[in-house]
Amino acid sequence: AQKVTQAQTEISVVEKEDVTLDCVYETRDTTYYLFWYKQPPSGELVFLIRRNSFDEQNEISGRYSWNFQKSTSSFNFTITASQVVDSAVYFCALSEPGTGANSKLTFGKGITLSVRP
Amino acid sequence: DTAVSQTPKYLVTQMGNDKSIKCEQNLGHDTMYWYKQDSKKFLKIMFSYNNKELIINETVPNRFSPKSPDKAHLNLHINSLELGDSAVYFCASSQYQGYSYNEQFFGPGTRLTVL
């Protein structure tokens, strides 16, 4: 069965610090997709990134970057020069599309990031 | 324009009552989902529908009955509400693409409080 582990539960940093959120996954499939979602205090879930198992290139989007390492089954998320608006709960998620329409998204327990001014 | 909308946003009710939550998406997706987020923020899938057909039913009590009148709508009816049903319920949608998996877009959530 697929599993996502976000071992860090809460992280607190001061504005402008860099912070890395860890995500480790387990899957038996060779084809899978990884995601990160952000849930700000307002409560909505915001999609950040989707990465398939065949693409190990790191991705950068502004202050956000993602490091995908198949060898360690990790998909870590780094925020550079954090800002107060980055305060949120961040979820890593995994999907195994090989099950067809029965495929589902399995979420980690989330990491609460607090960025202090 | 809101991509995935849910009504109501807040729902406070007494134990034993029956209530419904409605969800609509205007993204043209063919797959819709219901998730439950508990007080510890843990997100778990409850149901998924593809083209109005129930695909995933994750051992949810049969007091919960989803209904999809068309591809753009997925409602959740809950009978005989219990204290443990208090949670935030999220609707989501995505486009099914066979041996791929597209991102899901979530609604704003419905906070259900059972007293």
Contacts between the chains, C-beta under 8 A, distances in Angstrom:
chain1	res1	chain2	res2	distance
A	31	B	99	6.9
A	32	B	101	8.0
A	33	B	100	7.7
A	33	B	101	4.4
A	35	B	103	6.2
A	37	B	106	7.8
A	39	B	41	7.4
A	43	B	88	7.0
A	43	B	108	6.8
A	43	B	109	5.4
A	43	B	111	7.8
A	44	B	106	6.6
A	44	B	107	7.9
A	44	B	108	5.1
A	44	B	109	6.7
A	45	B	90	6.5
A	45	B	92	7.8
A	45	B	106	3.9
A	45	B	109	7.7
A	46	B	106	8.0
A	47	B	103	4.8
A	47	B	104	7.4
A	47	B	105	6.4
A	47	B	106	7.8
A	50	B	101	8.0
A	50	B	102	7.4
A	50	B	103	4.8
A	52	B	100	7.7
A	89	B	41	5.6
A	91	B	43	6.7
A	95	B	101	4.3
A	96	B	101	8.0
A	97	B	98	7.7
A	97	B	99	5.5
A	97	B	100	5.8
A	97	B	101	4.2
A	98	B	99	7.1
A	100	B	98	7.5
A	101	B	31	7.5
A	101	B	48	7.8
A	101	B	50	4.9
A	101	B	55	4.8
A	101	B	96	6.0
A	102	B	55	6.0
A	102	B	56	6.1
A	103	B	101	5.9
A	104	B	45	5.1
A	104	B	48	6.8
A	104	B	56	5.7
A	104	B	58	7.8
A	105	B	45	6.7
A	105	B	101	7.9
A	105	B	104	6.2
A	107	B	42	7.5
A	107	B	43	4.4
A	107	B	44	7.6
A	109	B	40	7.4
A	109	B	41	7.2
A	109	B	42	5.7
A	110	B	41	4.9
A	110	B	42	7.5
A	110	B	43	7.7
A	112	B	41	7.8
